[in-house]
Amino acid sequence: METVTSADGTTIAYDQLGSGHPLVLVGGALCDRQSLRPLADVLASAFEMVTYDRRGRGDSGDGTPYAVQREVDDIAALVTALGGTAAIYGHSSGAGLAAIAASTGLPFTHVMLHEPPYGPDDVDPSDDGEQVLELIREGQNREAVELFLMMTGMPKPDALEYAPSVADRAPTLAYDFAVMDHGLAGTGTPVELLRAIKPETLVLAGTASAPFMVDAAHRIAAILPAAELVELAGHHHVVPPELLAPVLTDFVSRR
């Protein structure tokens, strides 16, 4: 484990492995730096990989008050530690955060967005997100995680079994909701934000994922100034590292 200090003084913990072009992996809701480690292990033969604990998780600090810009500053500190430029891959709400970071002009060589959960533009977001936040405010972390996991489509028995292992990360769900603006599926596609992303961008979606995520991928690719859309046939929201890694490697190596 290594650390960097973000702009507000918060310590951000990260793991670094492999060699080559720097690539930062950004995890989604309830993930820590170990969540994307299997993908980093596969990619380490081609890249200098970084997985990190987003603030409030694992070994990273959690400066207050929270602001999405502070998470962007965390990524900026990592890129600086890597020499000043890097590629970035984000999964789920981590892709939403990667998109925000890219829109600010951080020096990314390549941007890879894997199913950021932008909701349909013509549908009001569910109030389930507010219920999750209320449970967090009441200190009912396990219940908040259970509800969130069921919102994502996890069957209730699985959610009840898994929630205790990540209940301590429940407060960070508020951060992911802030990144996506509101609730699980955001409030629609952030057109102006996406138009501000200048690097070459890969948009990924599994054809077996929730339809709104596949639709979002198509909308994103149509808006981005320089985008390539890849649909992963038969795959859901989480893709096995050995199948995902070659797609990312190919994108970066030929652009």
N, C-alpha and C positions, 0 to 999 in steps of 0.2 A: 504494500500500500504506500502511495505517495500522497502529498497534499499540495494544494495551492490556496492562496488567500484571495477571495473575491473582493470586489470594489468596496463592499460595506464591512469588510473585515471578517466575514464568515469563512471558516475553513471548509474546503471541499476535498473529499477523499476520492482518490482514483487509483485504478490499476493500469499499468502500462506493460504491453508485451508485444513481441514481434518487431519487425523492422520494415522500413519502406515508407510509402506516403502515409502521413498521419490520418487516422480516421477515428472520429469520436462517435460513440454509440450513446443514444439518449433513450432511456427506458420510459415506459408509460406508467400509468397509475399503479401504485403499490409495489413498483419494482425498485430494487436496489442494484448496485453495480454487479452483483453476482447473477442477476436475472439474464443479462445479455452476455455473460461470460462464455457460455458454450458457442455462441456465434463468434465472439472475439477469438476464441481458441482456433476456430477453423480459419478465420481470416488472417491470423497472425503470420501465416507463411507469406503473405503478400503485402501486409500493411503494418505500420506502427499503430497498434490498437490501444484505445483508451475506453474503458468503461468506468463510470463514476457514480457516486451516490448523489443524487439530486438533494438539494438542501432539505433538511428535516428527516433524512433517511440514513440508515447505516451509520457510518463513521463521520458523516458530514455534519456541520453545524446548522443552525437554523436562525439566522438573524431576523429580527422583527422590526417593523411590521412587514408582512409578506407583500411582495409586488412581483409581477411577472418579469419586470425589467431586471430584478435581482437575479432571477434564474438565467436571463440572457447574459448578465455580467459574469455569472459562474462559468458559462460556456466560453466567454471571451477570455477569462483567466486561463482556462485549459488550453485554448488555442495558442495563447501567448507562451505557455510553458512548452508547447510542442514546436515552437520556432516561428510562430506568426501566421501560419496557414494550415488548413486541414480540410478534409472532407468530413461531412456529417451525415449520419443516418439516425432517423428517429422512428420509433414504433408507437402507433396509437396516439395517445395524448403527447407522448414524447416527440412524435412527428409534428404535432401542433406547435410544440415548443421550438423544434428545429426550424420550422417555417418562420416563426416570429424572429428567431435569431438571425436567419438568413435575410429577412426583410429589412433588418437594421443596417445591413451592409458589412457584417462581420466577414473577415477574409476567408470564405469557404471556396474551395476549388470545385467541389461537387456537393450537391444536396440530394439526399435520398429520403423520400417521405413514404412511409409504409402505413397506409390506412389511418390517416388522421381522422378522428370521428366527427367530421363536420356534418351537421344534420341537414335535412332537406330545406331549401330556401323558403318553401311555402308552407311549412308546418311549424306551429309553435312548439318550443321545447317542452318536454315533460316536466312536471313539478317533482319528479322523483329525486332530482338532484338537490332540491331544497330540503327534502325529507332527510337525505343523507347528511347535509350540513347541520340540520337541527339535531340529529342524533350525536354528531361530533360535539356540538356546543353543550350538549347535556352530558358529555363524558361517556356515552355509550358507544365506545369505539368498535367493539366486536359487532354490535348490531348494525352500525353504519357500514362496515365492510360487507356484512352479509347482504344488506340491501343493495349496495353497489354491485356486488358480484352477480346478484340475480338480475339487476338492470342490464348487465352485459350479456345476459343469456345463459349464465351458468345455472344448472339445475339446483334447486333448493338444497337437496341433501349434500351435494358437493360444496356448495357455498358454506353451509353450516360446518362442514368438516375442515375446510381450508381457512376460514376467516380467523380462527384463533392464532394461526402462525404469522399473520401479518397485521393483527389488530393494532399493534403499536404504531403502524404507519397511517392509521386512519386520518389523523389531522392533515396529512399531505393530500388527501383527496380534494380538499378545498383548493389546493394549489392547481391541481389538474383541471378542476372546474373553472378556475380563473383563466387558465391558459386557453381552454376551449370556450370561454366566456360564460357559459351556463350549462349545467346539467351534463348528462352523458354525451349527448350528440350536438353540443354547441347550439348556436343560434343561426346556423346557415354558413355559407361559404364566404370567407373574408376576402372579397375580390381585390380590394386595394392593397391589402397586405401581400397577397400572392403576386400581384403585378409588380411589386417592389423587389421580388426575388430575381436576381440577375444571373447567378451561376447556372450551369447546366443542371437540370433537376430530373431525377428518376422518381416516378410515382408508381407505387406498387399496390396491388390488391389481389387477394385470393378470390377466385370465382365462387367458392363455397362460403365466403364470408357473408355477413348480414348485407342484404341488398342496398341499404342506405350507404354502407361503406364503399361498395363497388361503384355506386352512382357518384359518390363524392370524389372518388379517384378520377372518374371521367371528367367531372366538372373542373377539378384542380388542373388536370393536364391541359384542358382547353384554355384556361386562364393564364397559366404560367408563360412567361416570355420564351423560355427555352426548356421544353419538357419532353420526356419520353415516358409513355405509359406501358407498363408490363403487367399483364394479368397472369397470375400463377394458377394454372388450371387445377381444379379440384381441391385447392387448399383453403383453409379457414384463416382466421385472424393471426394465428401463430403458425409459422412455417418452420419446419425442421432446419437447423443451421446448415447441414450439409447440402440442402437444396437451395437455400437462400443465398449462401455465400458466393457461389459462382455467378449469380445474377448481379450482385453488387460489384464483384471483382471485374466482371466484363464491362460494366458501365464505366467504372473509373478508369480502367486501363485503355479504353479506346476513345476517350474524350479528353 
